[in-house]
Amino acid sequence: MKVLLKSLTFGIIFVLAVGFGSAIYILQAPPIEQKNAPKLKIHTRTAVRGRPTVNSKPLAYTKDVYRFNLDRKYISNLNSSTLEREHLFSAALTHRAKLKGKELDNALEKEINWQKMFANMTEDIRFGPSTPTLEVLLSGEEWVLKNAPGAGYSIVKTGHQVDVYLPDLKDAFDQNNHPLSKDLEISTIQVNKQWRITDKGGQQTYRIESDTEKLNVYQLSKPEILTFLFQIDLASQTALAESKLTQELRREFDVLKIPLSRKAKVSTREDGGGWHIKDVSMAYNIRNEDNRLKVYLDLDSAWLRIQASDAIKGWVQKERGTIFEPPPPIPSSRQRAKERLLGLIDTLKEKIGVFGDENQTQDTAAR
């Protein structure tokens, strides 16, 4: 019996010693990093080290990002500023209504003056001097008419007539996993060459460029980068109209530590909606809004001011890549055990405190 009690005592002491040692080891785990404002991490796409993890989410793009390419037929949508499929006009087939298959294909290609028809049926769609081409999608039923720049129009046979439509560029964006909202603004930067789609609802901007074979779609920097810098009263408006900079404007730029050089030039924006300042590699926009002159950093600048929040801000080079917000820290198993152990200790303290308060109350009542 004594031997058994002795063994049991040693066993209990051993278990207590191991438990005490384990508790000390767990409690000495390094503290979990506090979730303060995350630091910006600039990711250069060609870098081998420091790539963002799968949990990192981009705060802003500092340069245009290639997304996908499209058939050049969508030039017709971009030139007309209409992205969805739209019916343009209908034309009677007359004697061609009896033709089928390849006979109808050949008749539509060779017998119809499409330049004249579009000029008569539409207000602003004009073909060049070269003869447009007719591509067969479904013989005798559906075709695509393309002019010299590549703008395409869908032609569908319906009974004894053909219906002419703009193609559906919005659907093409959907199919490439970049759906567009309904609040869109389309602008032409260079006719038949370059366009911009501003998706106000989705807060994204796309630049579309045409090459000899396709349309290349790039996603532009997110709106957060086009940063408001400062505002002043309207006193400088007269000087700006004369392409001059006032001392007040220069002083505000100095405060932000981006002083304007002597080479800075002022020009009136083409749309008449304000002024543009070009200073070597930097560019700024000035707009009259709410009876104040508001100054914004232009996306054409070599340096961009990032401000995702009051705590997350700074200047970065436009060509550096994408700015990411690092994911929250993941605690180790030891740190998680420490959290649980400290929670257990706090629970025991609360129970002991409640038990002590009850005893004290009973003693007071007994007296």
C-alpha positions as a Markdown table, in Angstrom:
| # | Residue | x | y | z |
|---|---|---|---|---|
| 1 | Met | 0.0 | 0.0 | 0.0 |
| 2 | Lys | 2.8 | 2.4 | 0.9 |
| 3 | Val | 4.5 | 1.6 | -2.4 |
| 4 | Leu | 1.3 | 2.4 | -4.3 |
| 5 | Leu | 0.8 | 5.7 | -2.5 |
| 6 | Lys | 4.5 | 6.6 | -3.1 |
| 7 | Ser | 4.2 | 5.9 | -6.8 |
| 8 | Leu | 0.9 | 7.8 | -7.0 |
| 9 | Thr | 2.6 | 10.8 | -5.2 |
| 10 | Phe | 5.5 | 10.8 | -7.6 |
| 11 | Gly | 3.1 | 10.5 | -10.6 |
| 12 | Ile | 1.1 | 13.5 | -9.4 |
| 13 | Ile | 4.3 | 15.5 | -8.8 |
| 14 | Phe | 5.5 | 14.6 | -12.3 |
| 15 | Val | 2.2 | 15.5 | -14.0 |
| 16 | Leu | 2.1 | 18.8 | -12.1 |
| 17 | Ala | 5.7 | 19.6 | -13.1 |
| 18 | Val | 5.0 | 18.9 | -16.7 |
| 19 | Gly | 1.8 | 20.9 | -16.7 |
| 20 | Phe | 3.6 | 23.8 | -14.9 |
| 21 | Gly | 6.4 | 23.7 | -17.4 |
| 22 | Ser | 4.0 | 23.6 | -20.4 |
| 23 | Ala | 2.1 | 26.5 | -19.0 |
| 24 | Ile | 5.3 | 28.5 | -18.6 |
| 25 | Tyr | 6.3 | 27.7 | -22.2 |
| 26 | Ile | 2.8 | 28.7 | -23.5 |
| 27 | Leu | 2.7 | 31.9 | -21.5 |
| 28 | Gln | 6.1 | 32.9 | -22.9 |
| 29 | Ala | 4.8 | 32.8 | -26.4 |
| 30 | Pro | 5.5 | 36.1 | -28.3 |
| 31 | Pro | 2.5 | 38.5 | -28.3 |
| 32 | Ile | 0.2 | 38.4 | -31.3 |
| 33 | Glu | 0.7 | 41.4 | -33.6 |
| 34 | Gln | -1.8 | 44.1 | -32.9 |
| 35 | Lys | -4.1 | 44.9 | -35.8 |
| 36 | Asn | -3.2 | 48.5 | -36.2 |
| 37 | Ala | -3.4 | 50.4 | -39.6 |
| 38 | Pro | -1.7 | 48.1 | -42.1 |
| 39 | Lys | 1.4 | 49.2 | -43.9 |
| 40 | Leu | 1.4 | 49.6 | -47.6 |
| 41 | Lys | 3.3 | 47.0 | -49.5 |
| 42 | Ile | 4.4 | 47.9 | -53.0 |
| 43 | His | 4.4 | 44.9 | -55.3 |
| 44 | Thr | 6.6 | 45.0 | -58.4 |
| 45 | Arg | 5.2 | 42.4 | -60.8 |
| 46 | Thr | 8.7 | 41.1 | -61.8 |
| 47 | Ala | 10.0 | 40.8 | -58.2 |
| 48 | Val | 10.8 | 37.3 | -56.9 |
| 49 | Arg | 10.6 | 38.2 | -53.2 |
| 50 | Gly | 7.9 | 39.9 | -51.3 |
| 51 | Arg | 5.0 | 38.8 | -53.5 |
| 52 | Pro | 1.5 | 39.4 | -51.9 |
| 53 | Thr | -0.1 | 36.3 | -50.4 |
| 54 | Val | -3.4 | 35.0 | -51.7 |
| 55 | Asn | -5.1 | 36.9 | -48.8 |
| 56 | Ser | -3.7 | 40.3 | -49.9 |
| 57 | Lys | -6.1 | 42.6 | -51.6 |
| 58 | Pro | -5.0 | 45.4 | -53.9 |
| 59 | Leu | -5.6 | 48.9 | -52.6 |
| 60 | Ala | -4.8 | 50.6 | -55.9 |
| 61 | Tyr | -3.1 | 50.0 | -59.2 |
| 62 | Thr | -0.3 | 52.5 | -60.0 |
| 63 | Lys | -0.2 | 51.6 | -63.6 |
| 64 | Asp | -2.5 | 50.2 | -66.3 |
| 65 | Val | -3.1 | 46.4 | -66.1 |
| 66 | Tyr | -3.8 | 44.4 | -69.2 |
| 67 | Arg | -7.0 | 42.3 | -68.8 |
| 68 | Phe | -8.1 | 40.8 | -72.1 |
| 69 | Asn | -8.5 | 41.4 | -75.8 |
| 70 | Leu | -11.6 | 41.7 | -78.0 |
| 71 | Asp | -12.6 | 41.5 | -81.7 |
| 72 | Arg | -12.2 | 44.8 | -83.5 |
| 73 | Lys | -15.9 | 44.8 | -84.4 |
| 74 | Tyr | -16.6 | 46.5 | -81.1 |
| 75 | Ile | -15.1 | 49.7 | -82.4 |
| 76 | Ser | -18.7 | 50.4 | -83.6 |
| 77 | Asn | -19.8 | 50.4 | -80.0 |
| 78 | Leu | -17.0 | 52.6 | -78.8 |
| 79 | Asn | -17.4 | 55.1 | -81.6 |
| 80 | Ser | -21.2 | 55.4 | -80.9 |
| 81 | Ser | -20.7 | 55.4 | -77.1 |
| 82 | Thr | -23.3 | 52.6 | -76.9 |
| 83 | Leu | -22.0 | 49.4 | -75.3 |
| 84 | Glu | -25.1 | 47.2 | -75.4 |
| 85 | Arg | -26.7 | 45.6 | -78.5 |
| 86 | Glu | -28.9 | 48.2 | -80.2 |
| 87 | His | -31.1 | 48.0 | -83.2 |
| 88 | Leu | -30.0 | 50.6 | -85.8 |
| 89 | Phe | -32.4 | 50.1 | -88.8 |
| 90 | Ser | -34.2 | 47.5 | -90.9 |
| 91 | Ala | -33.9 | 47.1 | -94.7 |
| 92 | Ala | -36.1 | 45.2 | -97.1 |
| 93 | Leu | -34.5 | 42.4 | -99.1 |
| 94 | Thr | -36.9 | 43.0 | -102.0 |
| 95 | His | -36.2 | 40.5 | -104.8 |
| 96 | Arg | -33.4 | 38.9 | -102.6 |
| 97 | Ala | -36.0 | 37.6 | -100.2 |
| 98 | Lys | -36.3 | 34.4 | -102.2 |
| 99 | Leu | -32.5 | 33.7 | -102.1 |
| 100 | Lys | -31.1 | 31.2 | -99.6 |
| 101 | Gly | -27.7 | 30.2 | -98.3 |
| 102 | Lys | -24.6 | 31.2 | -100.3 |
| 103 | Glu | -26.8 | 33.0 | -102.9 |
| 104 | Leu | -28.1 | 35.4 | -100.3 |
| 105 | Asp | -24.6 | 35.8 | -98.8 |
| 106 | Asn | -23.2 | 36.8 | -102.3 |
| 107 | Ala | -26.1 | 39.1 | -103.0 |
| 108 | Leu | -25.7 | 41.0 | -99.7 |
| 109 | Glu | -22.0 | 41.4 | -100.2 |
| 110 | Lys | -22.0 | 42.5 | -103.9 |
| 111 | Glu | -25.4 | 44.0 | -104.7 |
| 112 | Ile | -25.9 | 46.3 | -101.7 |
| 113 | Asn | -24.2 | 49.7 | -101.3 |
| 114 | Trp | -23.7 | 49.6 | -97.6 |
| 115 | Gln | -22.0 | 53.0 | -97.4 |
| 116 | Lys | -25.1 | 54.7 | -98.9 |
| 117 | Met | -27.5 | 52.6 | -96.8 |
| 118 | Phe | -25.8 | 53.6 | -93.5 |
| 119 | Ala | -25.7 | 57.2 | -94.7 |
| 120 | Asn | -29.4 | 57.2 | -95.4 |
| 121 | Met | -30.5 | 55.2 | -92.3 |
| 122 | Thr | -28.3 | 56.5 | -89.5 |
| 123 | Glu | -27.4 | 60.0 | -88.4 |
| 124 | Asp | -23.7 | 59.7 | -87.6 |
| 125 | Ile | -22.3 | 56.3 | -88.8 |
| 126 | Arg | -20.3 | 56.8 | -92.0 |
| 127 | Phe | -18.1 | 54.3 | -93.8 |
| 128 | Gly | -14.9 | 55.3 | -95.5 |
| 129 | Pro | -14.3 | 55.1 | -99.3 |
| 130 | Ser | -13.1 | 51.5 | -99.2 |
| 131 | Thr | -15.7 | 48.8 | -99.6 |
| 132 | Pro | -16.8 | 47.1 | -96.4 |
| 133 | Thr | -16.5 | 43.4 | -95.9 |
| 134 | Leu | -19.3 | 41.0 | -95.1 |
| 135 | Glu | -18.4 | 38.0 | -92.9 |
| 136 | Val | -20.7 | 35.0 | -92.8 |
| 137 | Leu | -21.7 | 33.8 | -89.4 |
| 138 | Leu | -24.6 | 31.6 | -90.4 |
| 139 | Ser | -25.0 | 31.2 | -94.2 |
| 140 | Gly | -28.2 | 32.9 | -95.4 |
| 141 | Glu | -29.2 | 33.9 | -91.8 |
| 142 | Glu | -26.6 | 36.1 | -90.0 |
| 143 | Trp | -23.6 | 38.2 | -90.9 |
| 144 | Val | -21.1 | 40.8 | -89.6 |
| 145 | Leu | -20.4 | 43.9 | -91.7 |
| 146 | Lys | -17.0 | 45.5 | -91.1 |
| 147 | Asn | -15.7 | 48.8 | -92.4 |
| 148 | Ala | -12.0 | 49.6 | -93.0 |
| 149 | Pro | -11.1 | 50.4 | -89.4 |
| 150 | Gly | -12.7 | 47.2 | -88.3 |
| 151 | Ala | -16.0 | 48.5 | -86.8 |
| 152 | Gly | -18.6 | 45.7 | -87.0 |
| 153 | Tyr | -22.4 | 45.6 | -87.3 |
| 154 | Ser | -24.5 | 42.5 | -86.8 |
| 155 | Ile | -27.0 | 41.8 | -89.7 |
| 156 | Val | -29.8 | 39.3 | -89.1 |
| 157 | Lys | -32.4 | 38.1 | -91.6 |
| 158 | Thr | -35.9 | 38.4 | -90.3 |
| 159 | Gly | -38.6 | 37.3 | -92.8 |
| 160 | His | -38.3 | 39.5 | -95.9 |
| 161 | Gln | -35.9 | 42.0 | -94.4 |
| 162 | Val | -32.6 | 42.3 | -92.6 |
| 163 | Asp | -32.1 | 44.0 | -89.2 |
| 164 | Val | -28.9 | 45.8 | -88.5 |
| 165 | Tyr | -27.6 | 46.0 | -84.9 |
| 166 | Leu | -24.6 | 47.3 | -82.9 |
| 167 | Pro | -22.8 | 44.3 | -81.3 |
| 168 | Asp | -23.0 | 43.8 | -77.5 |
| 169 | Leu | -19.7 | 45.0 | -75.9 |
| 170 | Lys | -21.2 | 44.9 | -72.4 |
| 171 | Asp | -21.8 | 41.2 | -72.8 |
| 172 | Ala | -18.2 | 40.8 | -74.0 |
| 173 | Phe | -17.0 | 42.3 | -70.7 |
| 174 | Asp | -19.2 | 40.0 | -68.8 |
| 175 | Gln | -17.8 | 37.0 | -70.5 |
| 176 | Asn | -14.3 | 38.1 | -69.6 |
| 177 | Asn | -15.2 | 38.3 | -65.9 |
| 178 | His | -15.2 | 42.1 | -65.8 |
| 179 | Pro | -18.9 | 43.0 | -65.6 |
| 180 | Leu | -19.8 | 46.6 | -66.2 |
| 181 | Ser | -22.5 | 48.6 | -64.2 |
| 182 | Lys | -25.2 | 50.7 | -65.8 |
| 183 | Asp | -23.6 | 54.0 | -64.8 |
| 184 | Leu | -21.0 | 54.2 | -67.6 |
| 185 | Glu | -19.2 | 57.1 | -69.4 |
| 186 | Ile | -17.5 | 56.4 | -72.7 |
| 187 | Ser | -15.0 | 58.8 | -74.2 |
| 188 | Thr | -12.9 | 58.8 | -77.4 |
| 189 | Ile | -9.3 | 59.6 | -76.9 |
| 190 | Gln | -8.2 | 59.0 | -80.5 |
| 191 | Val | -10.8 | 58.2 | -83.2 |
| 192 | Asn | -10.7 | 54.5 | -84.2 |
| 193 | Lys | -7.6 | 54.0 | -82.0 |
| 194 | Gln | -8.1 | 54.6 | -78.3 |
| 195 | Trp | -11.1 | 54.9 | -75.9 |
| 196 | Arg | -11.8 | 55.1 | -72.2 |
| 197 | Ile | -14.7 | 53.5 | -70.3 |
| 198 | Thr | -15.4 | 54.9 | -66.9 |
| 199 | Asp | -17.5 | 52.6 | -64.8 |
| 200 | Lys | -18.8 | 54.9 | -62.1 |
| 201 | Gly | -20.9 | 52.2 | -60.5 |
| 202 | Gly | -18.1 | 49.7 | -60.4 |
| 203 | Gln | -15.5 | 52.3 | -59.6 |
| 204 | Gln | -13.2 | 51.1 | -62.4 |
| 205 | Thr | -11.8 | 52.7 | -65.5 |
| 206 | Tyr | -10.7 | 50.8 | -68.7 |
| 207 | Arg | -8.5 | 52.0 | -71.5 |
| 208 | Ile | -9.1 | 50.2 | -74.9 |
| 209 | Glu | -6.5 | 50.4 | -77.6 |
| 210 | Ser | -6.8 | 49.1 | -81.1 |
| 211 | Asp | -4.0 | 47.3 | -83.0 |
| 212 | Thr | -4.0 | 45.7 | -86.4 |
| 213 | Glu | -5.8 | 42.5 | -85.2 |
| 214 | Lys | -7.7 | 43.2 | -81.9 |
| 215 | Leu | -8.8 | 45.5 | -79.2 |
| 216 | Asn | -6.6 | 45.4 | -76.0 |
| 217 | Val | -8.4 | 46.2 | -72.7 |
| 218 | Tyr | -6.4 | 47.7 | -69.8 |
| 219 | Gln | -7.7 | 48.4 | -66.3 |
| 220 | Leu | -6.6 | 51.9 | -65.2 |
| 221 | Ser | -5.6 | 53.0 | -61.8 |
| 222 | Lys | -8.5 | 52.9 | -59.3 |
| 223 | Pro | -10.2 | 56.2 | -58.4 |
| 224 | Glu | -8.5 | 56.4 | -55.0 |
| 225 | Ile | -5.3 | 57.4 | -56.7 |
| 226 | Leu | -6.8 | 60.5 | -58.4 |
| 227 | Thr | -6.3 | 62.4 | -55.2 |
| 228 | Phe | -7.8 | 65.7 | -54.2 |
| 229 | Leu | -4.9 | 67.9 | -53.0 |
| 230 | Phe | -6.2 | 71.2 | -51.8 |
| 231 | Gln | -8.7 | 74.0 | -52.5 |
| 232 | Ile | -8.5 | 77.8 | -52.7 |
| 233 | Asp | -10.9 | 80.6 | -53.4 |
| 234 | Leu | -11.8 | 81.9 | -56.9 |
| 235 | Ala | -9.3 | 84.8 | -56.8 |
| 236 | Ser | -6.8 | 82.8 | -58.9 |
| 237 | Gln | -9.3 | 82.1 | -61.6 |
| 238 | Thr | -8.4 | 85.3 | -63.6 |
| 239 | Ala | -4.7 | 84.4 | -63.7 |
| 240 | Leu | -5.4 | 80.8 | -64.7 |
| 241 | Ala | -7.5 | 82.1 | -67.7 |
| 242 | Glu | -4.4 | 84.0 | -68.8 |
| 243 | Ser | -2.3 | 80.8 | -68.4 |
| 244 | Lys | -0.6 | 82.2 | -65.3 |
| 245 | Leu | 0.0 | 80.8 | -61.8 |
| 246 | Thr | -0.6 | 82.9 | -58.7 |
| 247 | Gln | 1.5 | 83.0 | -55.6 |
| 248 | Glu | -1.4 | 81.4 | -53.6 |
| 249 | Leu | -1.4 | 78.4 | -55.8 |
| 250 | Arg | 2.4 | 78.0 | -55.6 |
| 251 | Arg | 2.3 | 78.4 | -51.8 |
| 252 | Glu | -0.3 | 75.6 | -51.5 |
| 253 | Phe | 1.9 | 73.3 | -53.6 |
| 254 | Asp | 4.9 | 74.2 | -51.4 |
| 255 | Val | 2.9 | 73.2 | -48.2 |
| 256 | Leu | 2.4 | 69.7 | -49.7 |
| 257 | Lys | 6.2 | 69.6 | -50.5 |
| 258 | Ile | 5.6 | 69.3 | -54.2 |
| 259 | Pro | 6.7 | 72.8 | -55.3 |
| 260 | Leu | 6.0 | 73.9 | -58.8 |
| 261 | Ser | 9.1 | 74.5 | -61.0 |
| 262 | Arg | 9.6 | 77.5 | -63.3 |
| 263 | Lys | 8.8 | 75.2 | -66.2 |
| 264 | Ala | 5.2 | 74.6 | -65.0 |
| 265 | Lys | 2.7 | 75.5 | -67.7 |
| 266 | Val | -1.0 | 76.2 | -67.4 |
| 267 | Ser | -3.5 | 75.4 | -70.2 |
| 268 | Thr | -7.3 | 75.4 | -70.4 |
| 269 | Arg | -8.8 | 71.9 | -70.6 |
| 270 | Glu | -10.3 | 71.0 | -73.9 |
| 271 | Asp | -13.8 | 70.5 | -72.4 |
| 272 | Gly | -13.6 | 74.0 | -70.9 |
| 273 | Gly | -14.2 | 72.5 | -67.4 |
| 274 | Gly | -11.1 | 73.9 | -65.8 |
| 275 | Trp | -7.3 | 74.0 | -66.2 |
| 276 | His | -4.4 | 71.7 | -66.5 |
| 277 | Ile | -1.0 | 72.2 | -65.0 |
| 278 | Lys | 2.0 | 70.3 | -66.5 |
| 279 | Asp | 5.2 | 70.5 | -64.6 |
| 280 | Val | 8.0 | 68.2 | -66.0 |
| 281 | Ser | 6.8 | 64.7 | -65.0 |
| 282 | Met | 3.9 | 65.8 | -62.9 |
| 283 | Ala | 0.4 | 66.9 | -63.9 |
| 284 | Tyr | -2.5 | 68.5 | -62.0 |
| 285 | Asn | -6.2 | 69.4 | -62.7 |
| 286 | Ile | -7.9 | 72.5 | -61.4 |
| 287 | Arg | -11.7 | 72.6 | -61.4 |
| 288 | Asn | -14.2 | 75.2 | -60.3 |
| 289 | Glu | -16.5 | 73.2 | -57.9 |
| 290 | Asp | -18.9 | 74.7 | -55.4 |
| 291 | Asn | -17.4 | 78.2 | -55.9 |
| 292 | Arg | -14.0 | 76.9 | -55.0 |
| 293 | Leu | -10.9 | 76.1 | -57.1 |
| 294 | Lys | -10.1 | 72.4 | -56.3 |
| 295 | Val | -6.8 | 70.9 | -57.3 |
| 296 | Tyr | -6.4 | 67.2 | -58.1 |
| 297 | Leu | -3.4 | 65.1 | -59.0 |
| 298 | Asp | -3.6 | 63.8 | -62.6 |
| 299 | Leu | -3.1 | 60.1 | -63.4 |
| 300 | Asp | -0.5 | 61.1 | -66.0 |
| 301 | Ser | 1.9 | 62.1 | -63.2 |
| 302 | Ala | 5.1 | 60.1 | -62.6 |
| 303 | Trp | 4.4 | 60.1 | -58.9 |
| 304 | Leu | 1.0 | 59.3 | -57.4 |
| 305 | Arg | -0.2 | 60.1 | -53.9 |
| 306 | Ile | -1.9 | 57.1 | -52.3 |
| 307 | Gln | -4.4 | 57.7 | -49.5 |
| 308 | Ala | -6.6 | 54.7 | -48.7 |
| 309 | Ser | -7.3 | 56.1 | -45.2 |
| 310 | Asp | -6.0 | 58.8 | -42.8 |
| 311 | Ala | -3.3 | 56.4 | -41.6 |
| 312 | Ile | -2.5 | 54.8 | -45.0 |
| 313 | Lys | -1.0 | 57.4 | -47.3 |
| 314 | Gly | 2.2 | 58.3 | -49.2 |
| 315 | Trp | 3.8 | 58.9 | -52.5 |
| 316 | Val | 4.8 | 56.1 | -54.9 |
| 317 | Gln | 6.1 | 55.9 | -58.4 |
| 318 | Lys | 3.5 | 55.1 | -61.0 |
| 319 | Glu | 5.5 | 52.4 | -62.7 |
| 320 | Arg | 6.3 | 50.5 | -59.5 |
| 321 | Gly | 3.4 | 48.1 | -59.7 |
| 322 | Thr | 0.4 | 47.4 | -57.5 |
| 323 | Ile | -0.1 | 48.5 | -53.9 |
| 324 | Phe | -1.4 | 45.8 | -51.6 |
| 325 | Glu | -2.7 | 45.8 | -48.0 |
| 326 | Pro | -1.0 | 42.9 | -46.2 |
| 327 | Pro | -3.4 | 40.3 | -44.7 |
| 328 | Pro | -4.0 | 40.3 | -40.9 |
| 329 | Pro | -1.4 | 38.2 | -38.9 |
| 330 | Ile | -2.1 | 34.5 | -38.4 |
| 331 | Pro | -1.3 | 33.4 | -34.8 |
| 332 | Ser | 0.8 | 30.3 | -34.3 |
| 333 | Ser | -0.6 | 27.2 | -32.5 |
| 334 | Arg | 1.4 | 28.3 | -29.4 |
| 335 | Gln | -0.1 | 31.8 | -29.5 |
| 336 | Arg | -3.6 | 30.3 | -29.8 |
| 337 | Ala | -2.9 | 28.0 | -26.9 |
| 338 | Lys | -1.7 | 31.0 | -24.9 |
| 339 | Glu | -5.0 | 32.9 | -25.7 |
| 340 | Arg | -7.0 | 29.9 | -24.5 |
| 341 | Leu | -5.0 | 29.5 | -21.4 |
| 342 | Leu | -5.3 | 33.1 | -20.4 |
| 343 | Gly | -9.0 | 32.9 | -21.1 |
| 344 | Leu | -9.2 | 29.9 | -18.8 |
| 345 | Ile | -7.3 | 31.8 | -16.1 |
| 346 | Asp | -9.6 | 34.8 | -16.4 |
| 347 | Thr | -12.6 | 32.5 | -16.1 |
| 348 | Leu | -11.2 | 30.9 | -12.9 |
| 349 | Lys | -10.5 | 34.3 | -11.4 |
| 350 | Glu | -14.1 | 35.4 | -12.0 |
| 351 | Lys | -15.5 | 32.2 | -10.5 |
| 352 | Ile | -13.2 | 32.5 | -7.4 |
| 353 | Gly | -14.2 | 36.1 | -7.0 |
| 354 | Val | -17.9 | 35.3 | -7.1 |
| 355 | Phe | -17.4 | 32.4 | -4.7 |
| 356 | Gly | -15.4 | 34.7 | -2.3 |
| 357 | Asp | -18.2 | 37.4 | -2.5 |
| 358 | Glu | -20.8 | 34.8 | -1.6 |
| 359 | Asn | -18.9 | 33.6 | 1.4 |
| 360 | Gln | -18.3 | 37.2 | 2.6 |
| 361 | Thr | -22.1 | 37.9 | 2.2 |
| 362 | Gln | -22.9 | 34.8 | 4.3 |
| 363 | Asp | -20.5 | 35.8 | 7.0 |
| 364 | Thr | -22.0 | 39.3 | 7.2 |
| 365 | Ala | -25.5 | 37.9 | 7.4 |
| 366 | Ala | -24.5 | 35.5 | 10.2 |
| 367 | Arg | -23.1 | 38.3 | 12.3 |
